[in-house]
């Protein structure tokens, strides 16, 4: 699974809204049986939710993005054991 783009209005930031959205997204992915989630996002924000650089698992994305901004979180212990490859986002994300 992958988390999509997220933004919180500057006037509403630091109120826990973004964190609540991420937690809700991760919970929904768990409910759907996903073993892991990827995100292309801020390298100091997403680690608090369990995200680590995807290269730790031999996973990369098709976008030309710095290594530290493409991250993955295991939702099930060992969910990425033996995983590797390239994440190819749906074409709709190319316009975001």
Gaussian input, Z-matrix of N, CA and C with variables (Angstrom, degrees):
# hf/3-21g

backbone

0 1
 N
 C     1     B1
 C     2     B2     1     A1
 N     3     B3     2     A2     1     D1
 C     4     B4     3     A3     2     D2
 C     5     B5     4     A4     3     D3
 N     6     B6     5     A5     4     D4
 C     7     B7     6     A6     5     D5
 C     8     B8     7     A7     6     D6
 N     9     B9     8     A8     7     D7
 C    10    B10     9     A9     8     D8
 C    11    B11    10    A10     9     D9
 N    12    B12    11    A11    10    D10
 C    13    B13    12    A12    11    D11
 C    14    B14    13    A13    12    D12
 N    15    B15    14    A14    13    D13
 C    16    B16    15    A15    14    D14
 C    17    B17    16    A16    15    D15
 N    18    B18    17    A17    16    D16
 C    19    B19    18    A18    17    D17
 C    20    B20    19    A19    18    D18
 N    21    B21    20    A20    19    D19
 C    22    B22    21    A21    20    D20
 C    23    B23    22    A22    21    D21
 N    24    B24    23    A23    22    D22
 C    25    B25    24    A24    23    D23
 C    26    B26    25    A25    24    D24
 N    27    B27    26    A26    25    D25
 C    28    B28    27    A27    26    D26
 C    29    B29    28    A28    27    D27
 N    30    B30    29    A29    28    D28
 C    31    B31    30    A30    29    D29
 C    32    B32    31    A31    30    D30
 N    33    B33    32    A32    31    D31
 C    34    B34    33    A33    32    D32
 C    35    B35    34    A34    33    D33
 N    36    B36    35    A35    34    D34
 C    37    B37    36    A36    35    D35
 C    38    B38    37    A37    36    D36
 N    39    B39    38    A38    37    D37
 C    40    B40    39    A39    38    D38
 C    41    B41    40    A40    39    D39
 N    42    B42    41    A41    40    D40
 C    43    B43    42    A42    41    D41
 C    44    B44    43    A43    42    D42
 N    45    B45    44    A44    43    D43
 C    46    B46    45    A45    44    D44
 C    47    B47    46    A46    45    D45
 N    48    B48    47    A47    46    D46
 C    49    B49    48    A48    47    D47
 C    50    B50    49    A49    48    D48
 N    51    B51    50    A50    49    D49
 C    52    B52    51    A51    50    D50
 C    53    B53    52    A52    51    D51
 N    54    B54    53    A53    52    D52
 C    55    B55    54    A54    53    D53
 C    56    B56    55    A55    54    D54
 N    57    B57    56    A56    55    D55
 C    58    B58    57    A57    56    D56
 C    59    B59    58    A58    57    D57
 N    60    B60    59    A59    58    D58
 C    61    B61    60    A60    59    D59
 C    62    B62    61    A61    60    D60
 N    63    B63    62    A62    61    D61
 C    64    B64    63    A63    62    D62
 C    65    B65    64    A64    63    D63
 N    66    B66    65    A65    64    D64
 C    67    B67    66    A66    65    D65
 C    68    B68    67    A67    66    D66
 N    69    B69    68    A68    67    D67
 C    70    B70    69    A69    68    D68
 C    71    B71    70    A70    69    D69
 N    72    B72    71    A71    70    D70
 C    73    B73    72    A72    71    D71
 C    74    B74    73    A73    72    D72
 N    75    B75    74    A74    73    D73
 C    76    B76    75    A75    74    D74
 C    77    B77    76    A76    75    D75
 N    78    B78    77    A77    76    D76
 C    79    B79    78    A78    77    D77
 C    80    B80    79    A79    78    D78
 N    81    B81    80    A80    79    D79
 C    82    B82    81    A81    80    D80
 C    83    B83    82    A82    81    D81
 N    84    B84    83    A83    82    D82
 C    85    B85    84    A84    83    D83
 C    86    B86    85    A85    84    D84
 N    87    B87    86    A86    85    D85
 C    88    B88    87    A87    86    D86
 C    89    B89    88    A88    87    D87
 N    90    B90    89    A89    88    D88
 C    91    B91    90    A90    89    D89
 C    92    B92    91    A91    90    D90
 N    93    B93    92    A92    91    D91
 C    94    B94    93    A93    92    D92
 C    95    B95    94    A94    93    D93
 N    96    B96    95    A95    94    D94
 C    97    B97    96    A96    95    D95
 C    98    B98    97    A97    96    D96
 N    99    B99    98    A98    97    D97
 C   100   B100    99    A99    98    D98
 C   101   B101   100   A100    99    D99
 N   102   B102   101   A101   100   D100
 C   103   B103   102   A102   101   D101
 C   104   B104   103   A103   102   D102
 N   105   B105   104   A104   103   D103
 C   106   B106   105   A105   104   D104
 C   107   B107   106   A106   105   D105
 N   108   B108   107   A107   106   D106
 C   109   B109   108   A108   107   D107
 C   110   B110   109   A109   108   D108
 N   111   B111   110   A110   109   D109
 C   112   B112   111   A111   110   D110
 C   113   B113   112   A112   111   D111
 N   114   B114   113   A113   112   D112
 C   115   B115   114   A114   113   D113
 C   116   B116   115   A115   114   D114
 N   117   B117   116   A116   115   D115
 C   118   B118   117   A117   116   D116
 C   119   B119   118   A118   117   D117
 N   120   B120   119   A119   118   D118
 C   121   B121   120   A120   119   D119
 C   122   B122   121   A121   120   D120
 N   123   B123   122   A122   121   D121
 C   124   B124   123   A123   122   D122
 C   125   B125   124   A124   123   D123
 N   126   B126   125   A125   124   D124
 C   127   B127   126   A126   125   D125
 C   128   B128   127   A127   126   D126
 N   129   B129   128   A128   127   D127
 C   130   B130   129   A129   128   D128
 C   131   B131   130   A130   129   D129
 N   132   B132   131   A131   130   D130
 C   133   B133   132   A132   131   D131
 C   134   B134   133   A133   132   D132
 N   135   B135   134   A134   133   D133
 C   136   B136   135   A135   134   D134
 C   137   B137   136   A136   135   D135
 N   138   B138   137   A137   136   D136
 C   139   B139   138   A138   137   D137
 C   140   B140   139   A139   138   D138
 N   141   B141   140   A140   139   D139
 C   142   B142   141   A141   140   D140
 C   143   B143   142   A142   141   D141
 N   144   B144   143   A143   142   D142
 C   145   B145   144   A144   143   D143
 C   146   B146   145   A145   144   D144
 N   147   B147   146   A146   145   D145
 C   148   B148   147   A147   146   D146
 C   149   B149   148   A148   147   D147
 N   150   B150   149   A149   148   D148
 C   151   B151   150   A150   149   D149
 C   152   B152   151   A151   150   D150
 N   153   B153   152   A152   151   D151
 C   154   B154   153   A153   152   D152
 C   155   B155   154   A154   153   D153
 N   156   B156   155   A155   154   D154
 C   157   B157   156   A156   155   D155
 C   158   B158   157   A157   156   D156
 N   159   B159   158   A158   157   D157
 C   160   B160   159   A159   158   D158
 C   161   B161   160   A160   159   D159
 N   162   B162   161   A161   160   D160
 C   163   B163   162   A162   161   D161
 C   164   B164   163   A163   162   D162
 N   165   B165   164   A164   163   D163
 C   166   B166   165   A165   164   D164
 C   167   B167   166   A166   165   D165
 N   168   B168   167   A167   166   D166
 C   169   B169   168   A168   167   D167
 C   170   B170   169   A169   168   D168
 N   171   B171   170   A170   169   D169
 C   172   B172   171   A171   170   D170
 C   173   B173   172   A172   171   D171
 N   174   B174   173   A173   172   D172
 C   175   B175   174   A174   173   D173
 C   176   B176   175   A175   174   D174
 N   177   B177   176   A176   175   D175
 C   178   B178   177   A177   176   D176
 C   179   B179   178   A178   177   D177
 N   180   B180   179   A179   178   D178
 C   181   B181   180   A180   179   D179
 C   182   B182   181   A181   180   D180
 N   183   B183   182   A182   181   D181
 C   184   B184   183   A183   182   D182
 C   185   B185   184   A184   183   D183
 N   186   B186   185   A185   184   D184
 C   187   B187   186   A186   185   D185
 C   188   B188   187   A187   186   D186
 N   189   B189   188   A188   187   D187
 C   190   B190   189   A189   188   D188
 C   191   B191   190   A190   189   D189
 N   192   B192   191   A191   190   D190
 C   193   B193   192   A192   191   D191
 C   194   B194   193   A193   192   D192
 N   195   B195   194   A194   193   D193
 C   196   B196   195   A195   194   D194
 C   197   B197   196   A196   195   D195
 N   198   B198   197   A197   196   D196
 C   199   B199   198   A198   197   D197
 C   200   B200   199   A199   198   D198
 N   201   B201   200   A200   199   D199
 C   202   B202   201   A201   200   D200
 C   203   B203   202   A202   201   D201
 N   204   B204   203   A203   202   D202
 C   205   B205   204   A204   203   D203
 C   206   B206   205   A205   204   D204
 N   207   B207   206   A206   205   D205
 C   208   B208   207   A207   206   D206
 C   209   B209   208   A208   207   D207
 N   210   B210   209   A209   208   D208
 C   211   B211   210   A210   209   D209
 C   212   B212   211   A211   210   D210
 N   213   B213   212   A212   211   D211
 C   214   B214   213   A213   212   D212
 C   215   B215   214   A214   213   D213
 N   216   B216   215   A215   214   D214
 C   217   B217   216   A216   215   D215
 C   218   B218   217   A217   216   D216
 N   219   B219   218   A218   217   D217
 C   220   B220   219   A219   218   D218
 C   221   B221   220   A220   219   D219
 N   222   B222   221   A221   220   D220
 C   223   B223   222   A222   221   D221
 C   224   B224   223   A223   222   D222
 N   225   B225   224   A224   223   D223
 C   226   B226   225   A225   224   D224
 C   227   B227   226   A226   225   D225
 N   228   B228   227   A227   226   D226
 C   229   B229   228   A228   227   D227
 C   230   B230   229   A229   228   D228
 N   231   B231   230   A230   229   D229
 C   232   B232   231   A231   230   D230
 C   233   B233   232   A232   231   D231
 N   234   B234   233   A233   232   D232
 C   235   B235   234   A234   233   D233
 C   236   B236   235   A235   234   D234
 N   237   B237   236   A236   235   D235
 C   238   B238   237   A237   236   D236
 C   239   B239   238   A238   237   D237
 N   240   B240   239   A239   238   D238
 C   241   B241   240   A240   239   D239
 C   242   B242   241   A241   240   D240
 N   243   B243   242   A242   241   D241
 C   244   B244   243   A243   242   D242
 C   245   B245   244   A244   243   D243
 N   246   B246   245   A245   244   D244
 C   247   B247   246   A246   245   D245
 C   248   B248   247   A247   246   D246
 N   249   B249   248   A248   247   D247
 C   250   B250   249   A249   248   D248
 C   251   B251   250   A250   249   D249
 N   252   B252   251   A251   250   D250
 C   253   B253   252   A252   251   D251
 C   254   B254   253   A253   252   D252
 N   255   B255   254   A254   253   D253
 C   256   B256   255   A255   254   D254
 C   257   B257   256   A256   255   D255
 N   258   B258   257   A257   256   D256
 C   259   B259   258   A258   257   D257
 C   260   B260   259   A259   258   D258
 N   261   B261   260   A260   259   D259
 C   262   B262   261   A261   260   D260
 C   263   B263   262   A262   261   D261
 N   264   B264   263   A263   262   D262
 C   265   B265   264   A264   263   D263
 C   266   B266   265   A265   264   D264
 N   267   B267   266   A266   265   D265
 C   268   B268   267   A267   266   D266
 C   269   B269   268   A268   267   D267
 N   270   B270   269   A269   268   D268
 C   271   B271   270   A270   269   D269
 C   272   B272   271   A271   270   D270
 N   273   B273   272   A272   271   D271
 C   274   B274   273   A273   272   D272
 C   275   B275   274   A274   273   D273
 N   276   B276   275   A275   274   D274
 C   277   B277   276   A276   275   D275
 C   278   B278   277   A277   276   D276
 N   279   B279   278   A278   277   D277
 C   280   B280   279   A279   278   D278
 C   281   B281   280   A280   279   D279
 N   282   B282   281   A281   280   D280
 C   283   B283   282   A282   281   D281
 C   284   B284   283   A283   282   D282
 N   285   B285   284   A284   283   D283
 C   286   B286   285   A285   284   D284
 C   287   B287   286   A286   285   D285

   B1=1.4539
   B2=1.5193
   B3=1.3032
   B4=1.4607
   B5=1.5093
   B6=1.3203
   B7=1.4640
   B8=1.5149
   B9=1.3176
   B10=1.4539
   B11=1.5164
   B12=1.3085
   B13=1.4615
   B14=1.5256
   B15=1.3164
   B16=1.4618
   B17=1.5218
   B18=1.3086
   B19=1.4603
   B20=1.5188
   B21=1.3127
   B22=1.4543
   B23=1.5188
   B24=1.3130
   B25=1.4540
   B26=1.5302
   B27=1.3288
   B28=1.4696
   B29=1.5281
   B30=1.3082
   B31=1.4648
   B32=1.5329
   B33=1.3222
   B34=1.4700
   B35=1.5303
   B36=1.3463
   B37=1.4541
   B38=1.5253
   B39=1.3212
   B40=1.4672
   B41=1.5316
   B42=1.3385
   B43=1.4602
   B44=1.5338
   B45=1.3262
   B46=1.4607
   B47=1.5170
   B48=1.3256
   B49=1.4667
   B50=1.5230
   B51=1.3215
   B52=1.4621
   B53=1.5179
   B54=1.3187
   B55=1.4628
   B56=1.5122
   B57=1.3210
   B58=1.4639
   B59=1.5313
   B60=1.3334
   B61=1.4657
   B62=1.5265
   B63=1.3352
   B64=1.4594
   B65=1.5267
   B66=1.3226
   B67=1.4639
   B68=1.5259
   B69=1.3124
   B70=1.4658
   B71=1.5282
   B72=1.3252
   B73=1.4616
   B74=1.5193
   B75=1.3258
   B76=1.4634
   B77=1.5333
   B78=1.3210
   B79=1.4675
   B80=1.5273
   B81=1.3073
   B82=1.4702
   B83=1.5302
   B84=1.3302
   B85=1.4622
   B86=1.5274
   B87=1.3420
   B88=1.4711
   B89=1.5294
   B90=1.3327
   B91=1.4631
   B92=1.5259
   B93=1.3222
   B94=1.4615
   B95=1.5250
   B96=1.3332
   B97=1.4574
   B98=1.5159
   B99=1.3147
   B100=1.4658
   B101=1.5214
   B102=1.3164
   B103=1.4639
   B104=1.5196
   B105=1.3476
   B106=1.4586
   B107=1.5255
   B108=1.3305
   B109=1.4655
   B110=1.5216
   B111=1.3208
   B112=1.4637
   B113=1.5166
   B114=1.3220
   B115=1.4548
   B116=1.5246
   B117=1.2962
   B118=1.4544
   B119=1.5215
   B120=1.3300
   B121=1.4558
   B122=1.5148
   B123=1.3020
   B124=1.4624
   B125=1.5276
   B126=1.3387
   B127=1.4615
   B128=1.5270
   B129=1.3218
   B130=1.4644
   B131=1.5256
   B132=1.3252
   B133=1.4628
   B134=1.5297
   B135=1.3036
   B136=1.4648
   B137=1.5331
   B138=1.3195
   B139=1.4764
   B140=1.5318
   B141=1.3176
   B142=1.4701
   B143=1.5315
   B144=1.3181
   B145=1.4690
   B146=1.5312
   B147=1.3159
   B148=1.4528
   B149=1.5200
   B150=1.3115
   B151=1.4604
   B152=1.5206
   B153=1.3282
   B154=1.4590
   B155=1.5257
   B156=1.3178
   B157=1.4649
   B158=1.5314
   B159=1.2954
   B160=1.4673
   B161=1.5218
   B162=1.3223
   B163=1.4595
   B164=1.5316
   B165=1.3124
   B166=1.4694
   B167=1.5273
   B168=1.3243
   B169=1.4625
   B170=1.5331
   B171=1.3373
   B172=1.4613
   B173=1.5120
   B174=1.3334
   B175=1.4682
   B176=1.5267
   B177=1.3176
   B178=1.4619
   B179=1.5200
   B180=1.3273
   B181=1.4702
   B182=1.5203
   B183=1.3122
   B184=1.4584
   B185=1.5230
   B186=1.3283
   B187=1.4600
   B188=1.5228
   B189=1.3054
   B190=1.4597
   B191=1.5309
   B192=1.3154
   B193=1.4661
   B194=1.5227
   B195=1.3215
   B196=1.4623
   B197=1.5309
   B198=1.3097
   B199=1.4646
   B200=1.5205
   B201=1.3221
   B202=1.4658
   B203=1.5284
   B204=1.3284
   B205=1.4655
   B206=1.5314
   B207=1.3316
   B208=1.4677
   B209=1.5147
   B210=1.3296
   B211=1.4624
   B212=1.5178
   B213=1.3199
   B214=1.4551
   B215=1.5284
   B216=1.3206
   B217=1.4718
   B218=1.5174
   B219=1.3153
   B220=1.4611
   B221=1.5231
   B222=1.3043
   B223=1.4606
   B224=1.5149
   B225=1.3095
   B226=1.4651
   B227=1.5243
   B228=1.3136
   B229=1.4673
   B230=1.5297
   B231=1.3176
   B232=1.4598
   B233=1.5097
   B234=1.3272
   B235=1.4604
   B236=1.5142
   B237=1.3250
   B238=1.4636
   B239=1.5263
   B240=1.3146
   B241=1.4677
   B242=1.5237
   B243=1.3060
   B244=1.4575
   B245=1.5212
   B246=1.3319
   B247=1.4701
   B248=1.5286
   B249=1.3021
   B250=1.4578
   B251=1.5224
   B252=1.3093
   B253=1.4535
   B254=1.5072
   B255=1.3211
   B256=1.4581
   B257=1.5293
   B258=1.3256
   B259=1.4637
   B260=1.5178
   B261=1.3052
   B262=1.4633
   B263=1.5183
   B264=1.3202
   B265=1.4640
   B266=1.5304
   B267=1.3098
   B268=1.4572
   B269=1.5329
   B270=1.3386
   B271=1.4729
   B272=1.5320
   B273=1.3291
   B274=1.4568
   B275=1.5355
   B276=1.3391
   B277=1.4620
   B278=1.5168
   B279=1.3133
   B280=1.4756
   B281=1.5211
   B282=1.3267
   B283=1.4670
   B284=1.5232
   B285=1.3215
   B286=1.4813
   B287=1.5099
   A1=108.19
   A2=116.14
   A3=121.37
   A4=110.55
   A5=115.61
   A6=119.79
   A7=107.78
   A8=116.09
   A9=120.83
   A10=111.58
   A11=116.33
   A12=120.66
   A13=111.26
   A14=114.79
   A15=120.97
   A16=108.30
   A17=115.39
   A18=120.38
   A19=108.77
   A20=114.49
   A21=121.09
   A22=106.36
   A23=116.79
   A24=121.80
   A25=110.06
   A26=117.90
   A27=119.87
   A28=113.41
   A29=117.60
   A30=120.72
   A31=112.00
   A32=117.47
   A33=122.04
   A34=113.34
   A35=116.79
   A36=120.07
   A37=111.26
   A38=114.84
   A39=123.83
   A40=112.95
   A41=114.86
   A42=120.29
   A43=110.92
   A44=116.53
   A45=120.55
   A46=115.09
   A47=117.33
   A48=120.42
   A49=111.40
   A50=116.40
   A51=120.18
   A52=111.29
   A53=116.72
   A54=120.80
   A55=111.96
   A56=116.45
   A57=120.81
   A58=110.44
   A59=116.59
   A60=120.11
   A61=111.10
   A62=116.49
   A63=120.06
   A64=110.17
   A65=117.27
   A66=120.89
   A67=111.31
   A68=117.04
   A69=120.55
   A70=110.51
   A71=116.73
   A72=120.28
   A73=111.91
   A74=116.77
   A75=120.82
   A76=110.94
   A77=116.78
   A78=120.70
   A79=110.20
   A80=116.89
   A81=120.31
   A82=110.83
   A83=116.12
   A84=119.65
   A85=110.61
   A86=116.95
   A87=120.77
   A88=110.18
   A89=115.52
   A90=120.51
   A91=111.94
   A92=116.34
   A93=121.44
   A94=112.23
   A95=116.42
   A96=120.37
   A97=115.46
   A98=117.40
   A99=120.20
   A100=110.13
   A101=116.68
   A102=120.46
   A103=111.53
   A104=116.83
   A105=120.70
   A106=110.31
   A107=114.88
   A108=121.85
   A109=108.26
   A110=116.43
   A111=121.01
   A112=109.41
   A113=114.98
   A114=120.70
   A115=108.76
   A116=115.82
   A117=122.95
   A118=104.33
   A119=116.85
   A120=118.63
   A121=113.98
   A122=115.17
   A123=122.32
   A124=110.77
   A125=117.22
   A126=121.19
   A127=115.93
   A128=118.53
   A129=118.74
   A130=112.13
   A131=117.43
   A132=120.77
   A133=112.20
   A134=117.05
   A135=120.96
   A136=115.89
   A137=120.64
   A138=118.28
   A139=114.09
   A140=118.89
   A141=119.90
   A142=112.57
   A143=116.30
   A144=121.39
   A145=111.46
   A146=116.27
   A147=120.49
   A148=115.54
   A149=117.83
   A150=121.24
   A151=110.97
   A152=115.23
   A153=123.15
   A154=107.49
   A155=116.54
   A156=118.25
   A157=109.40
   A158=114.88
   A159=120.51
   A160=112.80
   A161=116.59
   A162=119.16
   A163=111.11
   A164=116.83
   A165=121.03
   A166=110.41
   A167=116.12
   A168=121.54
   A169=112.56
   A170=117.02
   A171=119.43
   A172=112.49
   A173=115.90
   A174=121.37
   A175=108.65
   A176=115.57
   A177=120.59
   A178=108.97
   A179=116.11
   A180=119.17
   A181=109.55
   A182=115.46
   A183=120.65
   A184=112.80
   A185=117.86
   A186=120.48
   A187=111.07
   A188=115.98
   A189=121.66
   A190=107.43
   A191=115.30
   A192=121.43
   A193=108.86
   A194=116.97
   A195=119.16
   A196=110.59
   A197=115.81
   A198=122.16
   A199=112.63
   A200=117.68
   A201=120.62
   A202=114.16
   A203=119.13
   A204=119.71
   A205=113.65
   A206=117.41
   A207=119.43
   A208=106.83
   A209=115.72
   A210=121.57
   A211=111.61
   A212=114.37
   A213=121.48
   A214=108.80
   A215=115.41
   A216=121.42
   A217=108.21
   A218=116.01
   A219=120.40
   A220=108.28
   A221=116.51
   A222=121.36
   A223=111.34
   A224=115.67
   A225=122.37
   A226=106.38
   A227=118.71
   A228=120.23
   A229=110.81
   A230=115.76
   A231=120.86
   A232=114.04
   A233=117.30
   A234=121.25
   A235=114.50
   A236=116.94
   A237=120.32
   A238=112.64
   A239=116.99
   A240=120.15
   A241=108.75
   A242=115.61
   A243=121.16
   A244=114.58
   A245=117.03
   A246=119.74
   A247=110.18
   A248=115.80
   A249=123.20
   A250=106.71
   A251=115.65
   A252=118.83
   A253=113.42
   A254=114.95
   A255=122.50
   A256=109.40
   A257=115.57
   A258=121.43
   A259=107.16
   A260=115.62
   A261=122.18
   A262=107.88
   A263=116.32
   A264=121.19
   A265=110.89
   A266=115.43
   A267=122.17
   A268=107.96
   A269=118.19
   A270=121.43
   A271=114.37
   A272=119.41
   A273=121.22
   A274=111.25
   A275=117.61
   A276=120.28
   A277=112.88
   A278=118.33
   A279=121.60
   A280=111.74
   A281=117.04
   A282=120.00
   A283=112.29
   A284=117.88
   A285=121.12
   A286=109.39
   D1=162.58
   D2=176.71
   D3=-138.41
   D4=139.88
   D5=173.41
   D6=-81.49
   D7=136.61
   D8=179.31
   D9=-84.97
   D10=176.15
   D11=178.94
   D12=-57.92
   D13=142.45
   D14=-178.62
   D15=-139.93
   D16=142.32
   D17=175.61
   D18=-149.41
   D19=147.13
   D20=175.94
   D21=-122.90
   D22=133.41
   D23=179.21
   D24=-50.96
   D25=135.70
   D26=-179.53
   D27=-50.84
   D28=-35.35
   D29=-179.74
   D30=-67.93
   D31=-19.11
   D32=-177.37
   D33=-107.88
   D34=-1.55
   D35=-178.35
   D36=-68.24
   D37=157.77
   D38=179.97
   D39=67.41
   D40=26.08
   D41=177.46
   D42=-115.61
   D43=4.74
   D44=178.86
   D45=89.33
   D46=3.34
   D47=-177.77
   D48=-67.16
   D49=-48.24
   D50=179.88
   D51=-60.68
   D52=-45.59
   D53=178.86
   D54=-60.27
   D55=-40.79
   D56=178.77
   D57=-64.46
   D58=-38.54
   D59=178.55
   D60=-65.85
   D61=-43.78
   D62=178.76
   D63=-63.15
   D64=-46.44
   D65=179.64
   D66=-60.47
   D67=-41.37
   D68=178.85
   D69=-65.60
   D70=-40.90
   D71=178.12
   D72=-63.60
   D73=-43.38
   D74=178.68
   D75=-65.06
   D76=-40.57
   D77=178.56
   D78=-62.40
   D79=-42.36
   D80=179.82
   D81=-64.55
   D82=-40.44
   D83=177.90
   D84=-62.69
   D85=-40.91
   D86=176.60
   D87=-61.53
   D88=-45.01
   D89=179.99
   D90=-59.54
   D91=-32.15
   D92=179.78
   D93=-82.81
   D94=-3.24
   D95=176.94
   D96=89.30
   D97=12.36
   D98=179.30
   D99=-67.61
   D100=142.47
   D101=178.98
   D102=-93.61
   D103=-17.40
   D104=-178.96
   D105=-158.54
   D106=161.70
   D107=179.67
   D108=-136.27
   D109=139.25
   D110=174.30
   D111=-108.19
   D112=156.63
   D113=175.63
   D114=-149.71
   D115=143.87
   D116=172.92
   D117=-108.37
   D118=101.62
   D119=-171.71
   D120=-160.15
   D121=-172.96
   D122=-174.66
   D123=-64.25
   D124=126.90
   D125=-173.61
   D126=-69.61
   D127=-13.19
   D128=176.91
   D129=-104.81
   D130=-8.27
   D131=-179.31
   D132=-90.90
   D133=-51.85
   D134=-171.46
   D135=-72.08
   D136=-25.82
   D137=177.06
   D138=-57.49
   D139=-26.11
   D140=178.66
   D141=-65.72
   D142=-13.69
   D143=178.48
   D144=-104.43
   D145=10.61
   D146=177.62
   D147=97.84
   D148=5.59
   D149=179.63
   D150=-79.87
   D151=140.95
   D152=175.13
   D153=-131.47
   D154=164.08
   D155=178.94
   D156=-59.86
   D157=136.78
   D158=-174.66
   D159=-68.62
   D160=-22.72
   D161=-179.24
   D162=-64.61
   D163=-19.34
   D164=175.30
   D165=-58.90
   D166=-26.77
   D167=-179.41
   D168=-109.70
   D169=7.48
   D170=-178.49
   D171=73.63
   D172=27.96
   D173=-178.69
   D174=-113.03
   D175=137.14
   D176=176.30
   D177=-139.20
   D178=172.34
   D179=178.35
   D180=-117.68
   D181=167.20
   D182=-177.40
   D183=-77.50
   D184=-15.38
   D185=179.86
   D186=-76.63
   D187=149.30
   D188=175.89
   D189=-82.62
   D190=81.13
   D191=-176.69
   D192=-123.71
   D193=149.04
   D194=176.68
   D195=-58.72
   D196=144.97
   D197=-176.66
   D198=-53.76
   D199=-37.77
   D200=-174.16
   D201=-74.12
   D202=-10.01
   D203=-178.97
   D204=-100.16
   D205=-9.64
   D206=175.76
   D207=-102.06
   D208=112.01
   D209=-171.54
   D210=-126.38
   D211=164.51
   D212=179.91
   D213=-139.35
   D214=148.38
   D215=175.12
   D216=-129.58
   D217=130.24
   D218=174.39
   D219=-78.56
   D220=130.07
   D221=177.24
   D222=-95.35
   D223=-18.82
   D224=176.57
   D225=-128.52
   D226=133.19
   D227=179.52
   D228=-52.89
   D229=128.56
   D230=-179.46
   D231=75.59
   D232=9.57
   D233=-177.30
   D234=-61.15
   D235=-21.25
   D236=179.33
   D237=-109.60
   D238=10.52
   D239=179.38
   D240=-57.84
   D241=123.45
   D242=178.55
   D243=80.38
   D244=-0.08
   D245=-178.59
   D246=-79.25
   D247=149.93
   D248=171.95
   D249=-168.62
   D250=165.37
   D251=177.02
   D252=133.63
   D253=-163.52
   D254=-175.03
   D255=-118.92
   D256=130.46
   D257=175.46
   D258=-90.00
   D259=124.73
   D260=-179.71
   D261=-114.48
   D262=108.35
   D263=-178.44
   D264=-70.09
   D265=155.75
   D266=174.73
   D267=-58.41
   D268=143.37
   D269=-177.75
   D270=-54.97
   D271=-25.69
   D272=-179.53
   D273=-59.99
   D274=-28.61
   D275=-178.85
   D276=-72.68
   D277=-16.84
   D278=179.83
   D279=-64.73
   D280=-22.00
   D281=-178.64
   D282=-95.84
   D283=1.63
   D284=-178.06
   D285=-87.69

